[in-house]
Amino acid sequence: MITKLNKKSVVLQNLSLQSGTAFLSYEELASLAKLQERLTDENDVNDFITRSANVPGSTEIASCVAKKYMDDPSLMDNLVVKTRFFLNLGYYFVPALSKAIDAIEEDITPVDEVCGMVPSLARDIAANFLELRNPARWDGNGDVPNDTYFSSMPLDFPIDNAYPNQTIRLQFVQVSKTNPHYVCACSIFEDESHAGITEKCTKRAGSVKEIEDAILFVSRIYELREGFSRNFVETVNMYPTEYRAIRKALYGEEALGGSTGVIFSNKVLFKDGSVMTITYTGDGKGKAWGEAVLTEKDSEKIIAQSPISYTFANHWKLCFKGAVYHAFIKITQ
Protein backbone atom coordinates (compact mmCIF):
# COMPACT_ATOMS: atom_id res chain seq x y z
CA MET A 1 0.00 0.00 0.00
CA ILE A 2 1.26 3.51 -0.84
CA THR A 3 0.41 6.46 1.39
CA LYS A 4 1.26 10.09 0.63
CA LEU A 5 3.27 11.62 3.45
CA ASN A 6 4.01 15.07 2.05
CA LYS A 7 4.88 16.69 -1.25
CA LYS A 8 8.30 15.07 -1.35
CA SER A 9 7.88 11.54 0.00
CA VAL A 10 5.55 8.54 0.24
CA VAL A 11 5.25 5.54 2.54
CA LEU A 12 5.32 1.96 1.26
CA GLN A 13 3.65 -0.42 3.70
CA ASN A 14 3.37 -4.21 4.01
CA LEU A 15 6.86 -4.76 2.58
CA SER A 16 9.17 -7.62 3.46
CA LEU A 17 11.06 -5.39 5.84
CA GLN A 18 11.63 -5.75 9.55
CA SER A 19 9.81 -2.48 10.18
CA GLY A 20 7.15 -3.11 7.53
CA THR A 21 7.44 0.49 6.28
CA ALA A 22 9.75 2.26 3.87
CA PHE A 23 9.97 6.00 3.32
CA LEU A 24 10.73 7.02 -0.27
CA SER A 25 10.85 10.38 -2.03
CA TYR A 26 8.91 10.86 -5.24
CA GLU A 27 12.25 10.89 -7.07
CA GLU A 28 13.15 7.50 -5.58
CA LEU A 29 9.73 6.15 -6.45
CA ALA A 30 10.17 7.33 -10.03
CA SER A 31 13.53 5.56 -10.13
CA LEU A 32 11.90 2.37 -8.90
CA ALA A 33 9.18 2.68 -11.55
CA LYS A 34 11.88 3.12 -14.20
CA LEU A 35 13.67 0.04 -12.86
CA GLN A 36 10.46 -1.98 -12.97
CA GLU A 37 9.90 -0.95 -16.60
CA ARG A 38 13.48 -1.86 -17.41
CA LEU A 39 13.18 -5.31 -15.79
CA THR A 40 9.94 -6.00 -17.65
CA ASP A 41 11.55 -5.01 -20.95
CA GLU A 42 14.57 -7.19 -20.19
CA ASN A 43 12.33 -10.18 -19.54
CA ASP A 44 10.31 -9.66 -22.73
CA VAL A 45 13.36 -9.12 -24.96
CA ASN A 46 15.30 -12.02 -23.43
CA ASP A 47 12.37 -14.41 -23.89
CA PHE A 48 11.93 -13.38 -27.52
CA ILE A 49 15.64 -13.55 -28.38
CA THR A 50 16.05 -16.90 -26.61
CA ARG A 51 13.15 -18.35 -28.57
CA SER A 52 14.57 -16.94 -31.81
CA ALA A 53 17.99 -18.48 -31.11
CA ASN A 54 16.81 -21.90 -29.99
CA VAL A 55 13.97 -22.44 -32.47
CA PRO A 56 15.06 -21.17 -35.92
CA GLY A 57 12.16 -19.78 -37.92
CA SER A 58 9.90 -19.37 -34.90
CA THR A 59 10.14 -15.57 -34.96
CA GLU A 60 10.96 -12.74 -37.35
CA ILE A 61 14.56 -12.60 -36.02
CA ALA A 62 17.17 -14.86 -37.61
CA SER A 63 18.66 -17.47 -35.28
CA CYS A 64 22.27 -16.40 -35.97
CA VAL A 65 21.43 -12.77 -35.13
CA ALA A 66 19.65 -13.77 -31.93
CA LYS A 67 22.61 -15.91 -30.80
CA LYS A 68 24.96 -12.96 -31.31
CA TYR A 69 22.88 -10.87 -28.90
CA MET A 70 22.67 -13.69 -26.38
CA ASP A 71 26.47 -14.03 -26.37
CA ASP A 72 27.16 -10.32 -25.80
CA PRO A 73 25.57 -8.77 -22.68
CA SER A 74 26.26 -5.23 -23.85
CA LEU A 75 24.45 -5.82 -27.14
CA MET A 76 21.51 -7.35 -25.27
CA ASP A 77 21.32 -4.35 -22.94
CA ASN A 78 21.39 -1.96 -25.87
CA LEU A 79 18.64 -3.99 -27.53
CA VAL A 80 16.49 -3.53 -24.44
CA VAL A 81 17.13 0.23 -24.41
CA LYS A 82 16.46 0.77 -28.11
CA THR A 83 13.40 -1.49 -28.07
CA ARG A 84 11.94 0.67 -25.30
CA PHE A 85 12.74 3.77 -27.40
CA PHE A 86 10.68 2.45 -30.33
CA LEU A 87 7.91 1.23 -28.01
CA ASN A 88 7.62 4.78 -26.68
CA LEU A 89 7.24 5.97 -30.28
CA GLY A 90 4.13 3.79 -30.61
CA TYR A 91 5.50 0.66 -32.28
CA TYR A 92 4.26 -2.76 -31.25
CA PHE A 93 6.78 -5.05 -29.57
CA VAL A 94 8.05 -7.10 -32.52
CA PRO A 95 8.42 -4.14 -34.94
CA ALA A 96 10.09 -2.16 -32.14
CA LEU A 97 12.58 -4.95 -31.48
CA SER A 98 13.29 -5.37 -35.21
CA LYS A 99 13.95 -1.65 -35.64
CA ALA A 100 16.17 -1.70 -32.55
CA ILE A 101 18.27 -4.51 -34.05
CA ASP A 102 18.57 -2.60 -37.35
CA ALA A 103 19.77 0.51 -35.49
CA ILE A 104 22.32 -1.45 -33.44
CA GLU A 105 23.64 -3.39 -36.44
CA GLU A 106 24.19 -0.14 -38.32
CA ASP A 107 26.07 1.30 -35.36
CA ILE A 108 28.38 -1.70 -34.81
CA THR A 109 29.13 -2.41 -38.47
CA PRO A 110 32.94 -2.70 -38.78
CA VAL A 111 34.66 0.38 -40.17
CA ASP A 112 37.61 0.08 -42.53
CA GLU A 113 40.59 2.01 -41.23
CA VAL A 114 41.85 4.63 -43.70
CA CYS A 115 44.57 6.69 -42.07
CA GLY A 116 46.06 8.66 -44.97
CA MET A 117 49.31 10.37 -44.08
CA VAL A 118 50.10 10.00 -40.37
CA PRO A 119 52.94 11.69 -38.42
CA SER A 120 54.99 8.50 -38.07
CA LEU A 121 55.04 7.92 -41.86
CA ALA A 122 55.82 11.59 -42.57
CA ARG A 123 58.64 11.47 -40.02
CA ASP A 124 60.14 8.36 -41.63
CA ILE A 125 60.05 9.97 -45.08
CA ALA A 126 61.66 13.18 -43.76
CA ALA A 127 64.43 11.28 -41.94
CA ASN A 128 65.11 9.09 -44.99
CA PHE A 129 65.31 12.13 -47.25
CA LEU A 130 67.80 13.92 -44.99
CA GLU A 131 69.89 10.78 -44.66
CA LEU A 132 70.23 10.64 -48.45
CA ARG A 133 70.42 14.34 -49.35
CA ASN A 134 71.72 16.14 -46.25
CA PRO A 135 73.19 13.61 -43.81
CA ALA A 136 75.08 16.31 -41.90
CA ARG A 137 71.77 18.15 -41.21
CA TRP A 138 73.20 21.43 -42.56
CA ASP A 139 70.63 24.19 -41.92
CA GLY A 140 70.90 25.69 -45.45
CA ASN A 141 72.39 29.08 -44.56
CA GLY A 142 75.52 30.41 -46.26
CA ASP A 143 77.75 28.42 -48.56
CA VAL A 144 77.41 24.67 -48.77
CA PRO A 145 80.14 23.07 -46.60
CA ASN A 146 82.42 20.73 -48.53
CA ASP A 147 81.97 17.81 -46.14
CA THR A 148 78.15 17.74 -45.93
CA TYR A 149 77.42 15.53 -48.98
CA PHE A 150 74.57 17.92 -49.63
CA SER A 151 72.52 17.38 -52.81
CA SER A 152 69.70 19.40 -54.37
CA MET A 153 68.54 16.51 -56.56
CA PRO A 154 64.82 15.73 -56.03
CA LEU A 155 63.81 12.52 -54.34
CA ASP A 156 60.42 10.83 -54.83
CA PHE A 157 58.63 8.69 -52.24
CA PRO A 158 55.62 6.63 -53.41
CA ILE A 159 52.92 6.76 -50.75
CA ASP A 160 50.42 4.17 -51.97
CA ASN A 161 49.93 3.02 -48.38
CA ALA A 162 48.57 6.50 -47.58
CA TYR A 163 46.96 7.59 -50.88
CA PRO A 164 46.67 5.36 -53.98
CA ASN A 165 48.96 6.35 -56.89
CA GLN A 166 50.35 9.41 -55.10
CA THR A 167 53.97 10.48 -54.69
CA ILE A 168 55.73 12.82 -52.28
CA ARG A 169 58.62 14.74 -53.84
CA LEU A 170 61.21 16.40 -51.63
CA GLN A 171 63.94 18.70 -52.97
CA PHE A 172 66.30 21.32 -51.60
CA VAL A 173 65.89 24.64 -53.43
CA GLN A 174 67.72 27.93 -53.05
CA VAL A 175 65.59 30.96 -52.26
CA SER A 176 66.00 34.70 -51.60
CA LYS A 177 68.29 36.93 -53.67
CA THR A 178 69.35 39.14 -50.76
CA ASN A 179 70.10 36.31 -48.38
CA PRO A 180 70.44 33.08 -50.41
CA HIS A 181 69.72 29.93 -48.43
CA TYR A 182 68.36 26.46 -49.03
CA VAL A 183 64.97 25.18 -47.91
CA CYS A 184 63.16 21.92 -48.54
CA ALA A 185 60.28 22.02 -51.02
CA CYS A 186 57.63 19.34 -50.51
CA SER A 187 54.99 18.44 -53.08
CA ILE A 188 52.45 15.70 -53.67
CA PHE A 189 51.35 14.62 -57.13
CA GLU A 190 49.86 11.70 -59.05
CA ASP A 191 52.11 11.52 -62.12
CA GLU A 192 54.98 13.31 -63.79
CA SER A 193 52.61 15.93 -65.20
CA HIS A 194 52.27 17.19 -61.59
CA ALA A 195 48.55 17.70 -62.16
CA GLY A 196 46.97 19.29 -59.12
CA ILE A 197 50.32 19.67 -57.40
CA THR A 198 50.39 21.07 -53.86
CA GLU A 199 53.66 22.47 -52.52
CA LYS A 200 55.01 23.66 -49.17
CA CYS A 201 58.49 24.90 -48.26
CA THR A 202 60.30 24.64 -44.94
CA LYS A 203 62.25 27.48 -43.32
CA ARG A 204 65.46 25.49 -42.97
CA ALA A 205 67.19 22.61 -44.74
CA GLY A 206 68.16 20.29 -41.90
CA SER A 207 65.09 19.86 -39.69
CA VAL A 208 63.26 16.53 -39.69
CA LYS A 209 60.34 18.16 -37.82
CA GLU A 210 59.93 20.95 -40.39
CA ILE A 211 59.97 18.51 -43.30
CA GLU A 212 57.52 16.24 -41.46
CA ASP A 213 55.17 19.21 -40.93
CA ALA A 214 55.46 20.16 -44.61
CA ILE A 215 54.55 16.62 -45.66
CA LEU A 216 51.53 16.62 -43.35
CA PHE A 217 50.49 20.05 -44.65
CA VAL A 218 50.46 19.08 -48.34
CA SER A 219 48.75 15.80 -47.42
CA ARG A 220 45.88 17.58 -45.67
CA ILE A 221 45.49 19.95 -48.64
CA TYR A 222 45.34 16.92 -50.92
CA GLU A 223 42.66 15.34 -48.71
CA LEU A 224 40.52 18.48 -48.80
CA ARG A 225 40.89 18.78 -52.57
CA GLU A 226 40.04 15.14 -53.23
CA GLY A 227 37.39 14.72 -50.52
CA PHE A 228 39.50 12.04 -48.88
CA SER A 229 38.11 10.86 -45.54
CA ARG A 230 40.33 9.45 -42.78
CA ASN A 231 38.95 6.78 -40.45
CA PHE A 232 40.92 5.76 -37.38
CA VAL A 233 39.68 2.58 -35.71
CA GLU A 234 40.64 1.04 -32.38
CA THR A 235 39.13 -1.50 -29.97
CA VAL A 236 38.69 -0.96 -26.23
CA ASN A 237 38.74 -4.12 -24.11
CA MET A 238 36.49 -4.04 -21.06
CA TYR A 239 36.39 -6.67 -18.31
CA PRO A 240 32.98 -8.18 -17.45
CA THR A 241 33.30 -6.83 -13.91
CA GLU A 242 33.77 -3.30 -15.30
CA TYR A 243 30.77 -3.69 -17.56
CA ARG A 244 28.58 -4.98 -14.74
CA ALA A 245 29.51 -1.96 -12.61
CA ILE A 246 28.58 0.40 -15.46
CA ARG A 247 25.37 -1.53 -16.14
CA LYS A 248 24.22 -1.32 -12.53
CA ALA A 249 24.74 2.43 -12.48
CA LEU A 250 23.19 3.12 -15.90
CA TYR A 251 20.10 0.97 -15.83
CA GLY A 252 18.51 1.70 -12.49
CA GLU A 253 19.77 -1.23 -10.45
CA GLU A 254 21.08 1.36 -7.99
CA ALA A 255 17.80 3.23 -7.94
CA LEU A 256 18.07 4.18 -4.27
CA GLY A 257 21.73 5.12 -4.36
CA GLY A 258 24.80 4.08 -6.28
CA SER A 259 28.32 4.68 -7.44
CA THR A 260 29.89 8.07 -6.98
CA GLY A 261 32.67 9.37 -9.19
CA VAL A 262 34.41 7.59 -12.06
CA ILE A 263 33.17 4.03 -12.63
CA PHE A 264 35.28 3.33 -15.71
CA SER A 265 37.92 5.24 -17.67
CA ASN A 266 40.08 4.08 -20.56
CA LYS A 267 42.36 5.83 -23.05
CA VAL A 268 42.59 4.87 -26.72
CA LEU A 269 45.66 5.85 -28.75
CA PHE A 270 45.11 6.29 -32.49
CA LYS A 271 47.72 6.04 -35.24
CA ASP A 272 47.92 9.82 -35.68
CA GLY A 273 48.76 10.26 -32.00
CA SER A 274 45.33 11.51 -30.92
CA VAL A 275 43.88 10.05 -27.72
CA MET A 276 40.24 9.28 -26.96
CA THR A 277 39.28 8.96 -23.30
CA ILE A 278 36.05 7.08 -22.56
CA THR A 279 34.61 7.66 -19.10
CA TYR A 280 31.53 6.50 -17.19
CA THR A 281 30.63 8.47 -14.06
CA GLY A 282 28.01 8.05 -11.32
CA ASP A 283 26.48 10.73 -9.11
CA GLY A 284 25.67 8.44 -6.17
CA LYS A 285 21.93 9.13 -6.58
CA GLY A 286 21.04 6.45 -9.07
CA LYS A 287 22.22 8.31 -12.17
CA ALA A 288 25.21 7.61 -14.36
CA TRP A 289 26.45 8.69 -17.76
CA GLY A 290 29.22 8.11 -20.27
CA GLU A 291 31.16 10.44 -22.53
CA ALA A 292 34.19 10.45 -24.80
CA VAL A 293 36.72 13.23 -25.37
CA LEU A 294 39.49 13.50 -27.96
CA THR A 295 42.77 15.20 -27.08
CA GLU A 296 45.77 16.18 -29.17
CA LYS A 297 48.96 14.18 -29.15
CA ASP A 298 51.01 14.81 -25.97
CA SER A 299 48.45 17.33 -24.76
CA GLU A 300 45.43 17.58 -22.48
CA LYS A 301 43.71 20.02 -24.86
CA ILE A 302 40.27 18.70 -25.78
CA ILE A 303 39.62 18.95 -29.54
CA ALA A 304 36.36 16.98 -29.76
CA GLN A 305 33.78 15.79 -27.25
CA SER A 306 30.74 13.51 -27.44
CA PRO A 307 27.29 14.29 -26.06
CA ILE A 308 26.61 12.68 -22.69
CA SER A 309 25.12 9.19 -23.03
CA TYR A 310 22.81 7.69 -20.41
CA THR A 311 23.02 4.25 -22.02
CA PHE A 312 25.94 1.95 -22.73
CA ALA A 313 27.64 2.60 -26.08
CA ASN A 314 29.33 -0.19 -28.02
CA HIS A 315 30.74 2.34 -30.47
CA TRP A 316 32.09 5.83 -29.76
CA LYS A 317 32.70 8.15 -32.70
CA LEU A 318 34.30 11.62 -32.72
CA CYS A 319 35.21 13.89 -35.64
CA PHE A 320 38.01 16.44 -35.96
CA LYS A 321 39.46 18.21 -39.01
CA GLY A 322 38.23 15.77 -41.63
CA ALA A 323 39.08 12.66 -39.61
CA VAL A 324 36.67 10.29 -37.85
CA TYR A 325 37.87 8.43 -34.76
CA HIS A 326 36.08 5.15 -33.92
CA ALA A 327 36.42 3.23 -30.65
CA PHE A 328 34.57 -0.09 -30.44
CA ILE A 329 33.96 -1.59 -27.00
CA LYS A 330 34.68 -5.31 -26.63
CA ILE A 331 33.60 -7.15 -23.48
CA THR A 332 36.34 -9.69 -22.82
CA GLN A 333 35.36 -13.20 -21.74
C-alpha positions as CSV (number, residue, x, y, z in Angstrom):
1,M,0.0,0.0,0.0
2,I,1.3,3.5,-0.8
3,T,0.4,6.5,1.4
4,K,1.3,10.1,0.6
5,L,3.3,11.6,3.4
6,N,4.0,15.1,2.0
7,K,4.9,16.7,-1.2
8,K,8.3,15.1,-1.3
9,S,7.9,11.5,0.0
10,V,5.6,8.5,0.2
11,V,5.3,5.5,2.5
12,L,5.3,2.0,1.3
13,Q,3.7,-0.4,3.7
14,N,3.4,-4.2,4.0
15,L,6.9,-4.8,2.6
16,S,9.2,-7.6,3.5
17,L,11.1,-5.4,5.8
18,Q,11.6,-5.7,9.5
19,S,9.8,-2.5,10.2
20,G,7.1,-3.1,7.5
21,T,7.4,0.5,6.3
22,A,9.8,2.3,3.9
23,F,10.0,6.0,3.3
24,L,10.7,7.0,-0.3
25,S,10.8,10.4,-2.0
26,Y,8.9,10.9,-5.2
27,E,12.3,10.9,-7.1
28,E,13.2,7.5,-5.6
29,L,9.7,6.2,-6.4
30,A,10.2,7.3,-10.0
31,S,13.5,5.6,-10.1
32,L,11.9,2.4,-8.9
33,A,9.2,2.7,-11.6
34,K,11.9,3.1,-14.2
35,L,13.7,0.0,-12.9
36,Q,10.5,-2.0,-13.0
37,E,9.9,-0.9,-16.6
38,R,13.5,-1.9,-17.4
39,L,13.2,-5.3,-15.8
40,T,9.9,-6.0,-17.6
41,D,11.6,-5.0,-20.9
42,E,14.6,-7.2,-20.2
43,N,12.3,-10.2,-19.5
44,D,10.3,-9.7,-22.7
45,V,13.4,-9.1,-25.0
46,N,15.3,-12.0,-23.4
47,D,12.4,-14.4,-23.9
48,F,11.9,-13.4,-27.5
49,I,15.6,-13.5,-28.4
50,T,16.1,-16.9,-26.6
51,R,13.1,-18.3,-28.6
52,S,14.6,-16.9,-31.8
53,A,18.0,-18.5,-31.1
54,N,16.8,-21.9,-30.0
55,V,14.0,-22.4,-32.5
56,P,15.1,-21.2,-35.9
57,G,12.2,-19.8,-37.9
58,S,9.9,-19.4,-34.9
59,T,10.1,-15.6,-35.0
60,E,11.0,-12.7,-37.4
61,I,14.6,-12.6,-36.0
62,A,17.2,-14.9,-37.6
63,S,18.7,-17.5,-35.3
64,C,22.3,-16.4,-36.0
65,V,21.4,-12.8,-35.1
66,A,19.7,-13.8,-31.9
67,K,22.6,-15.9,-30.8
68,K,25.0,-13.0,-31.3
69,Y,22.9,-10.9,-28.9
70,M,22.7,-13.7,-26.4
71,D,26.5,-14.0,-26.4
72,D,27.2,-10.3,-25.8
73,P,25.6,-8.8,-22.7
74,S,26.3,-5.2,-23.8
75,L,24.4,-5.8,-27.1
76,M,21.5,-7.3,-25.3
77,D,21.3,-4.4,-22.9
78,N,21.4,-2.0,-25.9
79,L,18.6,-4.0,-27.5
80,V,16.5,-3.5,-24.4
81,V,17.1,0.2,-24.4
82,K,16.5,0.8,-28.1
83,T,13.4,-1.5,-28.1
84,R,11.9,0.7,-25.3
85,F,12.7,3.8,-27.4
86,F,10.7,2.5,-30.3
87,L,7.9,1.2,-28.0
88,N,7.6,4.8,-26.7
89,L,7.2,6.0,-30.3
90,G,4.1,3.8,-30.6
91,Y,5.5,0.7,-32.3
92,Y,4.3,-2.8,-31.3
93,F,6.8,-5.0,-29.6
94,V,8.0,-7.1,-32.5
95,P,8.4,-4.1,-34.9
96,A,10.1,-2.2,-32.1
97,L,12.6,-4.9,-31.5
98,S,13.3,-5.4,-35.2
99,K,13.9,-1.6,-35.6
100,A,16.2,-1.7,-32.5
101,I,18.3,-4.5,-34.1
102,D,18.6,-2.6,-37.3
103,A,19.8,0.5,-35.5
104,I,22.3,-1.4,-33.4
105,E,23.6,-3.4,-36.4
106,E,24.2,-0.1,-38.3
107,D,26.1,1.3,-35.4
108,I,28.4,-1.7,-34.8
109,T,29.1,-2.4,-38.5
110,P,32.9,-2.7,-38.8
111,V,34.7,0.4,-40.2
112,D,37.6,0.1,-42.5
113,E,40.6,2.0,-41.2
114,V,41.8,4.6,-43.7
115,C,44.6,6.7,-42.1
116,G,46.1,8.7,-45.0
117,M,49.3,10.4,-44.1
118,V,50.1,10.0,-40.4
119,P,52.9,11.7,-38.4
120,S,55.0,8.5,-38.1
121,L,55.0,7.9,-41.9
122,A,55.8,11.6,-42.6
123,R,58.6,11.5,-40.0
124,D,60.1,8.4,-41.6
125,I,60.0,10.0,-45.1
126,A,61.7,13.2,-43.8
127,A,64.4,11.3,-41.9
128,N,65.1,9.1,-45.0
129,F,65.3,12.1,-47.2
130,L,67.8,13.9,-45.0
131,E,69.9,10.8,-44.7
132,L,70.2,10.6,-48.5
133,R,70.4,14.3,-49.4
134,N,71.7,16.1,-46.2
135,P,73.2,13.6,-43.8
136,A,75.1,16.3,-41.9
137,R,71.8,18.1,-41.2
138,W,73.2,21.4,-42.6
139,D,70.6,24.2,-41.9
140,G,70.9,25.7,-45.5
141,N,72.4,29.1,-44.6
142,G,75.5,30.4,-46.3
143,D,77.8,28.4,-48.6
144,V,77.4,24.7,-48.8
145,P,80.1,23.1,-46.6
146,N,82.4,20.7,-48.5
147,D,82.0,17.8,-46.1
148,T,78.2,17.7,-45.9
149,Y,77.4,15.5,-49.0
150,F,74.6,17.9,-49.6
151,S,72.5,17.4,-52.8
152,S,69.7,19.4,-54.4
153,M,68.5,16.5,-56.6
154,P,64.8,15.7,-56.0
155,L,63.8,12.5,-54.3
156,D,60.4,10.8,-54.8
157,F,58.6,8.7,-52.2
158,P,55.6,6.6,-53.4
159,I,52.9,6.8,-50.7
160,D,50.4,4.2,-52.0
161,N,49.9,3.0,-48.4
162,A,48.6,6.5,-47.6
163,Y,47.0,7.6,-50.9
164,P,46.7,5.4,-54.0
165,N,49.0,6.3,-56.9
166,Q,50.3,9.4,-55.1
167,T,54.0,10.5,-54.7
168,I,55.7,12.8,-52.3
169,R,58.6,14.7,-53.8
170,L,61.2,16.4,-51.6
171,Q,63.9,18.7,-53.0
172,F,66.3,21.3,-51.6
173,V,65.9,24.6,-53.4
174,Q,67.7,27.9,-53.1
175,V,65.6,31.0,-52.3
176,S,66.0,34.7,-51.6
177,K,68.3,36.9,-53.7
178,T,69.3,39.1,-50.8
179,N,70.1,36.3,-48.4
180,P,70.4,33.1,-50.4
181,H,69.7,29.9,-48.4
182,Y,68.4,26.5,-49.0
183,V,65.0,25.2,-47.9
184,C,63.2,21.9,-48.5
185,A,60.3,22.0,-51.0
186,C,57.6,19.3,-50.5
187,S,55.0,18.4,-53.1
188,I,52.4,15.7,-53.7
189,F,51.3,14.6,-57.1
190,E,49.9,11.7,-59.0
191,D,52.1,11.5,-62.1
192,E,55.0,13.3,-63.8
193,S,52.6,15.9,-65.2
194,H,52.3,17.2,-61.6
195,A,48.6,17.7,-62.2
196,G,47.0,19.3,-59.1
197,I,50.3,19.7,-57.4
198,T,50.4,21.1,-53.9
199,E,53.7,22.5,-52.5
200,K,55.0,23.7,-49.2
201,C,58.5,24.9,-48.3
202,T,60.3,24.6,-44.9
203,K,62.2,27.5,-43.3
204,R,65.5,25.5,-43.0
205,A,67.2,22.6,-44.7
206,G,68.2,20.3,-41.9
207,S,65.1,19.9,-39.7
208,V,63.3,16.5,-39.7
209,K,60.3,18.2,-37.8
210,E,59.9,21.0,-40.4
211,I,60.0,18.5,-43.3
212,E,57.5,16.2,-41.5
213,D,55.2,19.2,-40.9
214,A,55.5,20.2,-44.6
215,I,54.5,16.6,-45.7
216,L,51.5,16.6,-43.3
217,F,50.5,20.1,-44.6
218,V,50.5,19.1,-48.3
219,S,48.8,15.8,-47.4
220,R,45.9,17.6,-45.7
221,I,45.5,20.0,-48.6
222,Y,45.3,16.9,-50.9
223,E,42.7,15.3,-48.7
224,L,40.5,18.5,-48.8
225,R,40.9,18.8,-52.6
226,E,40.0,15.1,-53.2
227,G,37.4,14.7,-50.5
228,F,39.5,12.0,-48.9
229,S,38.1,10.9,-45.5
230,R,40.3,9.5,-42.8
231,N,38.9,6.8,-40.4
232,F,40.9,5.8,-37.4
233,V,39.7,2.6,-35.7
234,E,40.6,1.0,-32.4
235,T,39.1,-1.5,-30.0
236,V,38.7,-1.0,-26.2
237,N,38.7,-4.1,-24.1
238,M,36.5,-4.0,-21.1
239,Y,36.4,-6.7,-18.3
240,P,33.0,-8.2,-17.5
241,T,33.3,-6.8,-13.9
242,E,33.8,-3.3,-15.3
243,Y,30.8,-3.7,-17.6
244,R,28.6,-5.0,-14.7
245,A,29.5,-2.0,-12.6
246,I,28.6,0.4,-15.5
247,R,25.4,-1.5,-16.1
248,K,24.2,-1.3,-12.5
249,A,24.7,2.4,-12.5
250,L,23.2,3.1,-15.9
251,Y,20.1,1.0,-15.8
252,G,18.5,1.7,-12.5
253,E,19.8,-1.2,-10.4
254,E,21.1,1.4,-8.0
255,A,17.8,3.2,-7.9
256,L,18.1,4.2,-4.3
257,G,21.7,5.1,-4.4
258,G,24.8,4.1,-6.3
259,S,28.3,4.7,-7.4
260,T,29.9,8.1,-7.0
261,G,32.7,9.4,-9.2
262,V,34.4,7.6,-12.1
263,I,33.2,4.0,-12.6
264,F,35.3,3.3,-15.7
265,S,37.9,5.2,-17.7
266,N,40.1,4.1,-20.6
267,K,42.4,5.8,-23.0
268,V,42.6,4.9,-26.7
269,L,45.7,5.8,-28.8
270,F,45.1,6.3,-32.5
271,K,47.7,6.0,-35.2
272,D,47.9,9.8,-35.7
273,G,48.8,10.3,-32.0
274,S,45.3,11.5,-30.9
275,V,43.9,10.0,-27.7
276,M,40.2,9.3,-27.0
277,T,39.3,9.0,-23.3
278,I,36.0,7.1,-22.6
279,T,34.6,7.7,-19.1
280,Y,31.5,6.5,-17.2
281,T,30.6,8.5,-14.1
282,G,28.0,8.1,-11.3
283,D,26.5,10.7,-9.1
284,G,25.7,8.4,-6.2
285,K,21.9,9.1,-6.6
286,G,21.0,6.4,-9.1
287,K,22.2,8.3,-12.2
288,A,25.2,7.6,-14.4
289,W,26.5,8.7,-17.8
290,G,29.2,8.1,-20.3
291,E,31.2,10.4,-22.5
292,A,34.2,10.4,-24.8
293,V,36.7,13.2,-25.4
294,L,39.5,13.5,-28.0
295,T,42.8,15.2,-27.1
296,E,45.8,16.2,-29.2
297,K,49.0,14.2,-29.1
298,D,51.0,14.8,-26.0
299,S,48.5,17.3,-24.8
300,E,45.4,17.6,-22.5
301,K,43.7,20.0,-24.9
302,I,40.3,18.7,-25.8
303,I,39.6,19.0,-29.5
304,A,36.4,17.0,-29.8
305,Q,33.8,15.8,-27.3
306,S,30.7,13.5,-27.4
307,P,27.3,14.3,-26.1
308,I,26.6,12.7,-22.7
309,S,25.1,9.2,-23.0
310,Y,22.8,7.7,-20.4
311,T,23.0,4.3,-22.0
312,F,25.9,2.0,-22.7
313,A,27.6,2.6,-26.1
314,N,29.3,-0.2,-28.0
315,H,30.7,2.3,-30.5
316,W,32.1,5.8,-29.8
317,K,32.7,8.1,-32.7
318,L,34.3,11.6,-32.7
319,C,35.2,13.9,-35.6
320,F,38.0,16.4,-36.0
321,K,39.5,18.2,-39.0
322,G,38.2,15.8,-41.6
323,A,39.1,12.7,-39.6
324,V,36.7,10.3,-37.9
325,Y,37.9,8.4,-34.8
326,H,36.1,5.2,-33.9
327,A,36.4,3.2,-30.7
328,F,34.6,-0.1,-30.4
329,I,34.0,-1.6,-27.0
330,K,34.7,-5.3,-26.6
331,I,33.6,-7.2,-23.5
332,T,36.3,-9.7,-22.8
333,Q,35.4,-13.2,-21.7
